[in-house]
Amino acid sequence: LKTGFLKWKPDYDSAATEYGKAAVAFKNAKQFDQAREACLREAEAHENNKAAYEQAGMMLKEMQRLPEAVQLIEKASMMYLENGTPDTAAIALERAGKLIENVSPEKAVQLYQQAASVFENEERLRQALEMLGKASRLLVRGRRLDEAALSLQKEKSIYKEIENYPTCYKKTIAQVLVHLHRNDYVAAERCVRESYSIPGFNGSEDCAALEQLLEGYDQQDQDQVSEVCNSPLFKYMDNDYAKLGLTLVVPGGGIKKKSPNANQDKARGPAAGGSHADEEDDEYSGGLC
């Protein structure tokens, strides 16, 4: 980088190479702070070297400085996008999401959604769905149910677009559980009604189970709701959605309705009959005369 009488311009490319070698040496020596610094100097020396920012981020990860690590990886992803390599940008965003997921789920959701948008723009829909799925599950886990409902709808629309109809049915179940936990029965019912347009949904076991679930919820029949939610169809969903089913409680305290009149009649039927007979006996106890 130094200039002199015979060297008028800094040699940034060579400097970047040397900083890269230094970063590897520092990393091997477990001196992560110096390794991160070398990676940043490499990136500065060679602005087009987006990977250097990402490598610096990974050094920060080793140092457990995760928010800073994510910030550098995000910067790298932006540079990948500007340089026309969107796939690499999306992969970097996903990597950043994984790093921060346990520390800041909110940030991870944002990163996964950004990665999904990049993949979707590149018409790589399966990869976009993978990212959206991660975001939806984190939103449910964090009880951000309004956002989860929107994210699931986005997933379902793409699955319908690529004609993966059985997965659409599963996403409908997840949507209904989210809406019921939001205490929005109308949205849950509308969700099922709209799904009738998906080929094969009407008549499927998913459809039958959802109709039974909605009926039980509407009738405040906790036994029926619990029976549906404990069925294999619900229990073997992704864990976050299965938990929604197992914790679903109907309005009104979740007590199954029974006919109180029938119970009362059953309880006092024979006694009442005996009492009436006694009255008749008393009436004629003195004889006909």
C-alpha positions in Angstrom: 0.0 0.0 0.0 3.0 2.3 0.5 4.0 4.7 -2.2 7.5 6.1 -2.9 9.7 7.6 -5.6 9.4 4.6 -7.8 5.9 3.5 -6.7 3.3 6.2 -7.2 0.2 4.2 -6.7 -0.8 1.7 -3.9 -1.1 -1.9 -5.2 -4.6 -2.6 -3.7 -5.0 -6.0 -5.4 -1.7 -7.4 -3.9 -2.5 -5.8 -0.6 -5.9 -7.6 -0.5 -4.2 -10.9 -1.2 -1.7 -10.4 1.6 -4.4 -9.4 4.0 -6.3 -12.5 3.1 -3.3 -14.7 3.9 -2.9 -12.8 7.2 -6.6 -13.5 8.0 -6.2 -17.2 7.5 -3.1 -17.3 9.6 -4.8 -15.4 12.4 -7.8 -17.7 12.2 -5.6 -20.8 12.4 -4.0 -19.3 15.5 -7.4 -18.7 17.1 -6.7 -14.9 17.1 -10.2 -14.1 15.8 -10.1 -10.3 16.6 -7.0 -9.9 14.4 -8.4 -12.2 11.8 -11.6 -10.1 11.6 -9.5 -6.9 11.3 -7.4 -8.5 8.5 -10.6 -9.5 6.6 -11.9 -5.9 6.9 -8.6 -4.5 5.6 -8.8 -7.0 2.8 -12.3 -5.8 1.9 -11.2 -2.2 2.1 -8.2 -2.8 -0.1 -10.3 -4.6 -2.7 -13.8 -3.2 -2.6 -15.1 -5.8 -5.0 -14.1 -8.6 -2.7 -17.5 -9.0 -1.1 -16.5 -12.4 0.4 -14.1 -10.6 2.7 -16.9 -8.9 4.5 -18.7 -12.2 4.9 -15.5 -13.8 6.2 -15.0 -10.9 8.7 -18.6 -11.6 9.8 -17.8 -15.3 10.4 -14.7 -14.2 12.5 -17.1 -12.1 14.6 -19.3 -15.2 15.0 -16.4 -17.1 16.4 -16.0 -14.3 18.9 -19.7 -14.5 19.8 -20.3 -11.0 18.6 -23.3 -12.0 16.6 -25.1 -8.7 15.9 -21.9 -7.3 14.5 -21.3 -10.5 12.5 -24.8 -10.2 11.0 -24.2 -6.6 10.1 -21.1 -7.4 8.1 -22.8 -10.4 6.3 -25.7 -8.1 5.4 -23.2 -5.7 3.9 -21.7 -8.5 1.9 -25.1 -9.6 0.6 -25.9 -6.1 -0.6 -22.6 -6.0 -2.5 -23.4 -9.4 -4.0 -26.7 -8.0 -5.2 -25.1 -4.9 -6.7 -22.6 -7.1 -8.4 -25.2 -9.2 -10.0 -24.9 -12.4 -8.0 -28.3 -12.6 -6.2 -28.1 -16.3 -5.4 -24.9 -15.7 -3.3 -26.6 -12.7 -1.7 -29.6 -14.8 -0.6 -27.4 -17.6 0.7 -25.5 -15.0 2.8 -28.7 -13.6 4.2 -29.8 -17.2 5.1 -26.5 -17.7 6.8 -26.9 -14.5 8.8 -30.4 -15.6 9.8 -29.1 -18.9 11.2 -26.4 -17.1 13.2 -28.9 -14.7 14.9 -31.9 -16.9 15.2 -31.5 -17.8 18.9 -30.3 -14.4 19.9 -32.8 -12.2 18.0 -35.6 -14.1 16.3 -37.1 -10.8 15.1 -33.9 -10.0 13.1 -33.7 -13.6 11.8 -37.3 -13.3 10.5 -36.3 -10.1 8.6 -33.2 -11.8 7.1 -35.2 -14.9 6.0 -37.9 -12.7 4.4 -35.2 -10.8 2.5 -33.6 -14.0 1.3 -37.0 -15.2 0.2 -37.6 -12.1 -1.8 -34.3 -12.4 -3.6 -35.0 -16.1 -4.4 -38.5 -15.2 -5.6 -37.2 -12.5 -7.9 -34.8 -15.1 -9.4 -37.8 -17.4 -9.8 -36.2 -19.9 -7.5 -39.5 -20.6 -5.7 -38.5 -23.7 -3.8 -35.7 -21.9 -2.1 -38.0 -18.9 -1.5 -40.5 -21.3 0.2 -37.8 -22.7 2.4 -37.0 -19.2 3.7 -40.6 -18.2 4.1 -41.2 -21.4 6.1 -38.5 -20.6 8.5 -39.9 -17.1 8.9 -43.4 -18.4 9.5 -42.3 -20.8 12.2 -40.3 -18.2 14.0 -43.3 -15.8 13.9 -45.5 -18.5 15.4 -42.9 -19.3 18.1 -42.7 -15.6 19.0 -46.6 -15.3 19.1 -46.5 -12.7 16.3 -49.7 -14.3 15.0 -50.9 -11.5 12.7 -47.6 -11.6 10.8 -47.6 -15.4 10.9 -51.0 -15.5 9.2 -49.7 -13.2 6.4 -46.5 -15.3 6.0 -48.5 -18.5 5.8 -50.8 -17.0 3.1 -47.7 -16.1 1.1 -46.4 -19.6 1.4 -49.7 -21.1 0.4 -50.0 -18.9 -2.7 -46.6 -20.0 -4.0 -47.3 -23.7 -3.3 -50.5 -23.3 -5.3 -48.5 -21.6 -8.1 -46.1 -24.6 -8.3 -49.1 -27.0 -8.0 -48.0 -28.6 -4.8 -51.5 -29.0 -3.6 -51.0 -31.5 -0.7 -48.7 -28.9 1.0 -51.4 -26.3 0.4 -53.7 -28.4 2.6 -51.1 -28.5 5.4 -50.6 -24.7 5.2 -54.4 -24.3 5.5 -54.4 -26.3 8.7 -51.6 -24.1 10.0 -53.5 -21.0 9.0 -56.7 -22.1 10.7 -54.8 -22.8 14.0 -53.2 -19.4 13.8 -56.5 -17.6 13.2 -58.2 -19.5 16.0 -55.4 -18.6 18.4 -56.0 -15.0 17.3 -59.7 -15.6 18.3 -60.7 -14.9 14.7 -63.2 -17.6 13.8 -64.4 -15.7 10.8 -60.9 -15.6 9.2 -60.4 -19.3 10.0 -63.7 -20.2 8.3 -62.9 -18.0 5.3 -59.5 -19.7 5.0 -61.2 -23.1 4.7 -63.8 -21.8 2.3 -61.3 -20.3 0.0 -59.3 -23.5 0.0 -62.2 -25.4 -1.7 -60.8 -23.9 -4.9 -57.5 -25.9 -4.5 -57.8 -29.1 -6.5 -58.4 -32.2 -4.3 -59.0 -30.2 -1.1 -62.7 -30.8 -0.9 -63.1 -34.4 0.1 -59.5 -34.7 1.6 -58.9 -35.8 5.2 -57.5 -32.4 5.8 -60.7 -30.7 4.8 -62.8 -33.1 6.9 -60.7 -32.5 9.9 -60.8 -28.8 9.6 -64.6 -28.8 9.2 -64.8 -30.9 12.3 -62.4 -28.5 14.2 -64.4 -25.5 13.2 -67.7 -27.1 14.2 -66.3 -28.0 17.6 -64.9 -24.5 18.1 -68.1 -22.9 17.1 -70.1 -25.2 19.4 -67.6 -24.6 22.2 -67.1 -28.3 22.3 -63.6 -28.7 23.8 -63.7 -32.5 23.6 -64.3 -32.4 19.8 -61.6 -29.8 19.3 -59.1 -31.7 21.4 -59.9 -35.0 19.5 -59.1 -33.3 16.2 -56.0 -31.6 17.4 -54.6 -34.8 18.9 -55.1 -36.7 15.7 -51.9 -37.8 13.7 -52.8 -35.2 11.0 -52.2 -32.4 13.5 -49.7 -33.9 15.9 -47.2 -34.7 13.1 -47.1 -31.2 11.7 -44.0 -29.0 12.2 -43.6 -28.7 16.0 -44.6 -25.0 16.2 -48.0 -25.7 14.5 -48.5 -28.9 16.5 -48.2 -26.9 19.7 -50.8 -24.5 18.5 -53.2 -27.4 18.1 -52.4 -28.9 21.5 -52.9 -25.6 23.3 -56.1 -24.6 21.5 -59.0 -23.8 23.9 -62.5 -23.0 22.8 -64.2 -19.8 24.0 -66.2 -20.0 27.2 -63.6 -22.0 29.2 -63.5 -25.1 27.1 -66.3 -27.1 28.8 -68.3 -29.5 26.7 -71.9 -28.6 26.5 -74.4 -31.2 27.9 -78.1 -31.2 28.2 -78.8 -30.2 31.9 -82.5 -31.1 31.6 -81.6 -34.6 30.6 -79.2 -35.0 33.4 -81.7 -33.8 36.0 -84.5 -36.0 34.7 -82.1 -39.0 34.7 -81.0 -38.2 38.3 -84.5 -37.9 39.8 -86.6 -40.0 37.4 -87.2 -43.0 39.6 -87.6 -41.0 42.8 -90.1 -38.7 41.2 -92.1 -41.7 40.0 -92.1 -43.2 43.5 -93.2 -39.9 45.1 -96.1 -39.7 42.7 -97.2 -43.3 43.5 -97.0 -42.5 47.2 -99.3 -39.5 46.7 -101.8 -41.8 44.9 -101.6 -44.3 47.8 -102.2 -41.6 50.3 -105.2 -40.4 48.4 -106.9 -43.7 48.8 -105.4 -44.7 52.1 -108.7 -44.3 53.9 -110.4 -46.6 51.5 -113.0 -45.8 48.8 -115.6 -44.9 51.3 
